[in-house]
Amino acid sequence: MATPIHQARTTLELPFKTPFDWTHLLSFIAGRASAGVESVEGSTYRRAIEWNGDSGTIEVTRHPRKHRLIVTIDGDVRRHQDDLAAPVARMFDLHADPKAIDRTLSADPWLAPLVEASPGLRVPGAWSGFELVVRTIVGQQVSVKGASTIMSRIVQRAGKRIDGHPHEGTAWRFPTPAELAAANLDLIGMPTKRIATVQRFAQAVASDALPLDTPGADPLALQRDMLAMPGIGPWTVGYVAMRALRDPDAWPEADLVLMQAIARRDPSLVKAAQQRARTERWRPWRAYAAMHLWNGVARETGLARGG
């Protein structure tokens, strides 16, 4: 249960099961954050939010002693504190059973050292499924850093600056589906076909043809409908299933970094179809296996790669 602490800045305490790798969870989010909309500063995540017509800011950090995250809520959105607990918990994967996940993945000699290095690694969610899908489309065939640069341009081109917002790193509101569908995205550094994919997707969400952030929407139907859209393939759908639809067994097939990580461990497994059988042993936690492989590459290279 979320524990509200009533003070000038409303605070929630959200429990989690240990182990919990907060450091690498934040690092993953930081490398892929929508600049101007969300930020990671030190050990704190922050973003401006809107909820049922009210706006404000959330800050999330780990309690120094308890097995809890501390969520500080500023602004009028504080009146919805009870409603905000669930989306924050989903975003930071607080309902995961890390011991069960780690036990399964540690049985594989490829993953055992990665799990030992990062016990309790979580799959980060997203505050907005719509925002995440846009980021995922933008990230097709470009580096993580390159995708972040383009996302910053989209925010400034189609989003809205929040007047008087106290934190420069979160002073923008991500565009709504309707705003993004109608925006002029020429010359933002993205191929014309990919711009068309972004705006086609935004229009589908704006018209409710794709109820991505609607509670109770069928996740399998959403994946099927996204996959049917031109410009959206299995990698995008698998990544969105991991982070927005919260499928613990989702696998972003054809992710170049994951494919390279597998091929390094077994050079006979080069193609996605060949690798598919190898990933079967990681069920039902393939999304966590992907996180461990990405995390391992990030530790080796010092760069955010994959996803």
C-alpha positions, -999 to 999 in steps of 0.1 A, spaced: 0 0 0 11 35 -7 16 55 25 7 92 22 26 116 44 6 149 46 28 180 44 32 210 21 46 187 -6 26 155 -7 48 124 -3 40 88 -10 61 58 1 58 29 -24 72 -5 -12 93 -29 -33 108 -63 -29 145 -67 -26 170 -68 -42 163 -36 -62 190 -22 -85 179 14 -84 212 27 -98 210 9 -131 173 14 -135 179 52 -132 209 50 -155 188 33 -182 160 59 -179 185 88 -179 201 76 -212 167 76 -229 148 104 -212 128 129 -232 150 160 -227 130 189 -212 102 166 -202 119 143 -177 153 142 -161 175 121 -138 197 142 -115 219 122 -92 196 96 -77 164 114 -84 139 111 -113 118 141 -120 91 151 -145 62 175 -149 28 157 -152 -8 163 -158 -36 142 -143 -73 148 -148 -68 185 -157 -44 192 -129 -6 198 -133 24 194 -111 57 177 -107 68 143 -94 102 135 -79 111 99 -72 141 86 -52 149 56 -31 145 57 7 179 56 23 169 28 47 135 14 40 126 -8 10 105 20 -5 106 46 -31 98 82 -20 75 100 -44 72 137 -38 43 155 -56 41 193 -61 13 214 -76 -24 209 -79 -19 173 -90 -13 165 -53 -51 161 -49 -48 129 -70 -21 113 -49 -39 81 -44 -44 77 -82 -7 84 -89 6 55 -68 -3 29 -94 13 45 -125 45 53 -106 47 17 -93 43 4 -129 69 28 -142 95 16 -117 85 -21 -118 78 -22 -81 55 -53 -83 83 -75 -97 95 -105 -77 132 -101 -82 143 -133 -64 121 -155 -86 134 -136 -118 170 -138 -107 167 -175 -98 154 -184 -133 179 -163 -152 209 -173 -131 203 -209 -142 217 -199 -176 256 -196 -176 254 -166 -200 232 -146 -177 245 -158 -143 274 -133 -141 251 -105 -153 225 -112 -126 253 -115 -100 266 -80 -110 231 -64 -110 208 -84 -87 172 -71 -88 175 -53 -121 141 -40 -132 125 -33 -165 117 4 -165 82 14 -176 71 47 -189 49 75 -176 32 77 -210 29 48 -234 23 73 -262 55 91 -254 75 58 -252 62 46 -286 72 79 -302 107 76 -286 109 40 -299 100 49 -335 125 78 -334 151 53 -321 148 30 -351 182 25 -367 198 54 -348 219 55 -316 204 61 -282 221 95 -281 208 104 -316 173 94 -307 174 116 -276 185 146 -297 156 142 -321 132 137 -292 144 170 -278 136 187 -311 101 171 -312 94 184 -277 105 220 -286 87 219 -320 53 204 -309 53 205 -271 45 233 -247 68 251 -223 54 253 -188 54 290 -176 71 295 -142 82 258 -139 110 256 -113 131 229 -130 146 237 -164 152 200 -171 114 193 -169 100 226 -181 82 212 -212 51 191 -216 53 164 -242 29 170 -271 -5 154 -270 -12 129 -298 -33 155 -316 -6 181 -313 21 158 -326 -1 146 -355 -6 182 -367 30 195 -360 55 205 -387 84 181 -382 104 191 -412 142 193 -407 143 177 -373 169 152 -385 146 123 -391 138 106 -425 106 116 -441 92 81 -439 98 79 -402 82 113 -396 52 99 -414 52 68 -391 53 90 -360 25 112 -372 4 83 -384 8 66 -350 -1 99 -332 -32 103 -353 -43 67 -345 -39 74 -308 -56 108 -311 -86 93 -328 -88 64 -303 -82 39 -331 -52 28 -310 -62 32 -273 -27 28 -260 -30 46 -226 -66 36 -220 -71 14 -189 -83 -21 -197 -72 -20 -234 -62 -54 -247 -24 -55 -249 -23 -83 -275 -47 -63 -297 -26 -32 -293 5 -51 -303 -12 -66 -333 -26 -32 -344 8 -15 -340 25 -42 -360 0 -37 -388 10 0 -391 36 8 -419 70 16 -403 64 -3 -371 81 -37 -369 87 -65 -344 115 -46 -326 94 -16 -319 64 -37 -307 86 -59 -286 103 -29 -269 69 -13 -263 55 -45 -249 84 -46 -224 82 -10 -212 47 3 -218 25 -28 -218 45 -44 -190 49 -79 -205 77 -96 -185 84 -120 -213 85 -95 -242 116 -97 -264 126 -69 -288 135 -92 -317 162 -79 -340 176 -55 -315 212 -51 -329 229 -49 -295 210 -79 -282 219 -99 -313 255 -89 -310 256 -99 -274 242 -134 -282 265 -139 -312 295 -131 -290 285 -159 -267 278 -183 -295 291 -173 -330 269 -199 -346 238 -178 -336 239 -149 -359 203 -145 -372 173 -136 -352 156 -168 -361 186 -188 -349 187 -168 -316 150 -173 -309 154 -208 -297 182 -198 -274 161 -171 -258 133 -196 -250 151 -208 -219 147 -173 -204 109 -175 -204 89 -162 -187 114 -134 -180 129 -125 -214 123 -88 -209 146 -90 -178 171 -110 -198 172 -82 -224 178 -56 -196 207 -77 -182 223 -80 -217 219 -42 -224 232 -34 -189 262 -56 -194 271 -39 -227 266 -5 -210 291 -15 -182 316 -27 -208 314 3 -231 303 31 -208 276 39 -233 238 36 -234 232 11 -261 201 -8 -271 166 1 -264 
